[in-house]
Amino acid sequence: MPKSENKLIIMNQLHVFCAEQRLTQAQLAESLGITRATIIAIEGENYNPSLELAFRIADFFKTDINSIFWIKENDHNEKI
């Protein structure tokens, strides 16, 4: 199967959840067993977390994945 040119862009509001809980990036990273650099990359939408990590983040905040992460609409304003 040919590789798709349309890469999914995963948006997030991780920083909002951290702010609501008054958590620093370092505190969240430590709680999840990952680095602060990973949190920074996720928040900056420079890194898409694995499905496992996305579930762990959602579980940490006691919410569902879609409350934190969603797929950005493509250039044609179609939902992917």
C-alpha positions as CSV (number, residue, x, y, z in Angstrom):
1,M,0.0,0.0,0.0
2,P,1.5,3.4,-1.0
3,K,2.3,5.8,1.8
4,S,-0.3,8.5,2.2
5,E,0.8,12.1,1.7
6,N,-1.9,13.3,4.1
7,K,-0.3,12.9,7.5
8,L,-2.7,13.3,10.4
9,I,-2.1,16.4,12.5
10,I,-3.0,15.7,16.1
11,M,-4.0,18.7,18.1
12,N,-4.2,18.8,21.9
13,Q,-5.0,20.9,24.9
14,L,-2.7,19.2,27.3
15,H,-1.5,22.6,28.6
16,V,-5.1,23.4,29.6
17,F,-5.5,20.2,31.6
18,C,-2.1,20.9,33.4
19,A,-3.1,24.5,34.2
20,E,-6.5,23.4,35.6
21,Q,-4.7,20.9,37.9
22,R,-1.9,23.4,38.6
23,L,0.7,20.8,37.3
24,T,4.1,21.7,35.9
25,Q,5.4,19.9,32.8
26,A,8.0,18.3,35.1
27,Q,5.4,17.0,37.5
28,L,3.2,15.6,34.8
29,A,6.2,14.0,33.1
30,E,7.4,12.4,36.4
31,S,3.9,11.1,37.1
32,L,3.8,9.5,33.6
33,G,7.3,8.2,33.7
34,I,8.4,10.2,30.6
35,T,10.6,13.2,30.1
36,R,9.7,16.9,30.4
37,A,11.0,17.2,26.8
38,T,8.3,14.8,25.7
39,I,5.6,16.8,27.4
40,I,6.9,20.0,25.7
41,A,7.0,18.3,22.3
42,I,3.4,17.0,22.7
43,E,2.1,20.4,23.9
44,G,3.9,22.1,21.0
45,E,2.3,19.6,18.6
46,N,5.8,18.6,17.4
47,Y,5.3,15.0,18.6
48,N,2.3,12.7,18.5
49,P,2.1,10.5,21.5
50,S,1.7,6.8,21.0
51,L,-1.7,5.4,21.6
52,E,-0.6,3.9,24.9
53,L,0.8,7.2,26.1
54,A,-2.4,9.1,25.0
55,F,-4.5,6.6,27.0
56,R,-2.2,7.0,30.0
57,I,-2.4,10.8,29.8
58,A,-6.2,10.7,29.5
59,D,-6.4,8.2,32.4
60,F,-4.1,10.5,34.5
61,F,-6.6,13.3,34.0
62,K,-9.6,11.0,34.5
63,T,-11.0,11.9,31.1
64,D,-11.3,10.4,27.6
65,I,-8.6,10.8,24.9
66,N,-10.9,13.0,22.7
67,S,-11.1,15.6,25.5
68,I,-7.3,16.1,25.2
69,F,-6.4,15.1,21.6
70,W,-8.2,15.5,18.3
71,I,-7.4,15.4,14.6
72,K,-7.0,18.7,12.9
73,E,-9.2,19.3,9.9
74,N,-7.4,19.1,6.6
75,D,-6.9,22.0,4.1
76,H,-10.3,21.2,2.5
77,N,-12.1,21.6,5.8
78,E,-13.1,18.0,5.7
79,K,-13.0,16.0,8.9
80,I,-10.6,13.1,8.7
